[in-house]
Amino acid sequence: MTTTWNTDRPWRGIMVATTLPFREDLSVDHDAYAEHVAWLIANGCDGVVPNGSLGEYQTLTDAERAQVVRTAVEAAGDGARVMPGVAAYGSAQSRRWAEQAAEAGCGSVLLLPPNTYRADATAVRAHYTEVAGVGIPVVAYNNPFDTKVDLTPDLLARLHADGSVVAVKEFSGDVRRAYEIAELAPELDLLIGADDVLLELAVAGAVGWIAGYPNAFPTSCVALYRAAVAGDLTTALPLYKSLHSLLRWDSKTEFVQSIKLSMDLAGRTGGPTRPPRHPLTGATEAAVRTATEKAVAAGHH
């Protein structure tokens, strides 16, 4: 089973959930974003996931959100390397964002379940069926902490049998689910959804990583992923241990500010976040700074 990006399954490999640069007045800096996308791909990442939580999509206007997708496609050089997040309050809105992604030439989209109420299995299946009707491959995103809707292995198997999803970004942190998903839906691609369980899910059969920390350290993260999915633990385990104090911030409430701060400290442009997110302070800021400086000192880049 290939674990690298390819045009037949363009959701595989390392797809970076990109941060979005804002100017000091908090307007979107599309030029800086284009440069960042091109830089990630030049440094070995396979593609990008704009308009996810890390890209602060909830704070964007419709015009900004659409332009971010177009910017990513142009900067990536191949729309198949772009997997926009299409989460929205309603299924009709998510479908329209999927249509916009298809029109822009994207290879796939990332879709949360309904997240404005605790949807049951029937509602979840209808939601994914609606968006899948666009015809662009849909990657499900399981984040039961934020959505309060859990895409269990059984429900994922039903979504896959419906023809609604091709893969799942698994963010629950429960590595045991990888094996149950493989048993119930062997053709459903498992994508690592949280940086700090990368090694465990790679060993369990993941074929991709929707990643946060490559925004700051792409070369080291690419090396870690390639070794992990190849089963080369001699290479992967020391890298993983060296980076883990940083990777775990991808799973914390302050993940957007943390990764942007790490980018700033690593010589990239993370910059500010839009409200209601505010800059890190106190012990949290110090912990992220310490972990990032440790990674830089260790030669990660």
N, C-alpha and C positions, 0 to 999 in steps of 0.2 A: 504494500500500500504506500503510495507516494505521500510524503508529508511536506512537499514543497509546492509552491505556487504553480499553477498551470491554467491555461485558458479554459480547459474543460471544467475545472473546479476552482474558480478564482477566489474562493473564500479560504483556501488552504494556505499554509505558510504563515509568515509573520505579517499580520495586518495591524498597523499601529492605530490605536484610537487616539487621534490627534488632538492636541490642545489647540486653542484658537488664539492668536495674538491680537491684543487690543492696544490701540494707541492710548496715550495718557488721558484723552477725553472719552475713552472707552468705546470709540468707534472701531469697527473691525478693520484690521490692517491686512487686506487681501494680498498685497504684494509680499508681505512677510510670511503669510501663510503659504503662498505658492513656493517661496524659497524653502520653507520648512519641509513641505511635501517632497520636493525634488531632492533635498538633502537626505531625507530618510531613505528614499529609494536608492540613491547613489551610495548609501552606506549599508546596503544589503537587505533592507526591509522589502517585503514583497508588495505591499500596498498600504492603503490608508482607510480608516473608518472615520469620516467627518460626521459632525452632528450627532455624536454620542454624548453621554453625560460629561465626559472629559472635555468635549468641545463646547460645553455650556449651551447646548441647543435650546434649553428651556428659556434662555434669556434673549434669544435672537428674534428679530422680526421675520416674517415670511420672506421678504426680499433678501435679507441677509442670509437666511438659511439656504435659499435656492442658489445664491451666488457662491456660497462656500462650496457647494457641490460642483458647480461649474469650474471654479478655481482649482479644486482638487483634481478633476479630470484632466484639465489642461496641463497642470504641473506634473501629474503622474506620467503623462505621455501615452497612456493607454487606459481608457475608461474602465476596462475590466479589472484594473487594480484598485478600484474605488468601491467601497461598500458603505454607503451612507446609512446613518441611523434614520429610521422613518417613524419613530415613536410619536404619538399624538394622543389627544384626549379621546378621539373617536376613531372607529375603524375607517370611516369615509375619509377623514383627514390623513390617516396613515396610508391609505390607498393612493391619495393624491400625491403624497410625497414619494411613494414608490413609482408612480407614473413619471414624476419629475426626474427621478433617478434614472429610469429607463430611457427617457428622452435625452438625458445628458450622456448616455452611453455607458453607464455603470454596469459592473459585472454581477452585483448582488446587492441586497439590502439587509440591514439588521433591524429586527422588530421585537420590541417588548410586547408582552401580553397587555390587555387592558389594565390601566394602572390608576384609574380614578375611583375604582371600587373593587371589592374582592370578587372578581368574576369566577363563575363556576366553569366546569370543563366544557359545557355546551357553548357558553359565551366565548371562551378562549378559542375553541375550534372554529367557530363562526368568524371570529376576528382574523385568524390566520388564513382562513379560506378566502375571505374578502380581499386581503392584500395579495395573496398568491395569485389571484385572478388577473393581476397585471401581467404576469408572465415572466417577471424577473425572479431569479432564485432568492428565496427568503431564508435567512439565518435567524433562528429563534434566539432570544436572549433571556436566559433564566436568572433573574435577580429578585428572589423572594423577599429580600430584606427591604428593598425600596418599593416594590410593586405590591407586596402582600399577596401575590399570586405565584404559586410554586408550580413550575413546569416539571413535574415529577417524571421519572423514567417512563412510567406507564402512559402519562399524557403525551409526552414527546413521541412515544411510539405510535400513538393514535394520530398525532399531527403529521407524522411522516407517512403513515399509511393513507392519510387523506390526500397526500400529495402536496401539502402546504408548506413543508420546510425541508431543506436539504442538509441542515447542520444546526448545531446548538452551541452558543457561547454559554458555557457552564460557569456560573459565578457563585454557586451555593457554597463552595468550599468543601463539599462532601465528596471526597475522592471515591468513596465506595460506589457512588452513582455511575461512574464511568463503566464499570463492569456490568451493571444492570442495564444501562442503555445499550451496550454492545450486545447483550443477550436478547433484548426485546426489539431492537431496531438496528441490526448489524450494518445496514447501509447508511445510517444516519451519521454524518461526520461530527466528531466531538472536537470542539475548539476550546482551548484553555481560556478561561474568562477572567481569572484573577492571577496577577503576577506571582503571588507568593505561594501558589500551588502548582507552579509550572512543571517542576521536575516530576512530581507525583502523577500529574495527569498525562504528561508525556510518556512516562513508563506504562501508564494504563491504556495507551493507545490513541492519544490525541493526535490529530493531523494538522492542527493549526493553533495559532495563538493570537487572540485579539488583545493587544498588548498596550500597556501604559508607559512603562519606564524606558522603552526605546526612544521616546521623545527626547530624553536626556543622554542616554548611553546606547545608541543603536548598535555599534560594532560589538560590544561585549554581550549585549542581549541576543544578537544574531548568533554569535558563537555558542552561547548557552543553549538556545533553542535547538540549533542544528545537532549539537552533541547529545542533548536530552532525547530527542526523537529517534536518534540513531542508536540509542542504548549505550552510548559511550560515557559511562558513569565516571571513568577515570578523569575525563575532561570536564564533564558537566558538574559533578558534585562540588569540587573546589570553587568553581565559578558561582554556583548557586549559593554556597555558604558565604562567599565574599560579598555577594549582592543582596542577600536576603534582608538585611536590616533596612535596605532601601525599598526592595520590592514589596514589602508588607504594607507600605503606605498606600499602595494602589487599592487596598481593601478597606481603608479607613474613611471616615466621613470627610476628612479634609484632603482627599486624594487629588482634587484639582489643584488646590493651592500648593500641595506638597510637590507634585510633579513640576509645576511651573517654577517653584523655587529651586528645585534641583536643576532645571534647565538653566536658570540664571547663573547658578553657581558653577555649572559645567561649561559656561561660555556660550550658551545659546540664549534665545530670547523667550523666556516664559512670560514675564510681564504680569500685569494686573489681572484680576478676575472681576466679573460684573457682579453687582449686588444681587442676591443677599450674601454672596460669599465675600469675605473680607480677608486681608492678608493674615498670615499666621503670626502668632505672637507667643511670647513666654516659652514654656517648656516644649510645646509642640514645634514651634519654629526652631528651637535649639536642637531638638532631636533629628529633624529632617536635615538641618544644616550639618550636623555631625556625621550622619550617615552618608550624605552626599560628599562631604569633604574626604571621608574615609575611602569612598569609591574612587574619587579622583586621584587620591594619593596612591591607591593600589594600581593605577594605570588604566582604569576603565574609561571608555570613551564611546 
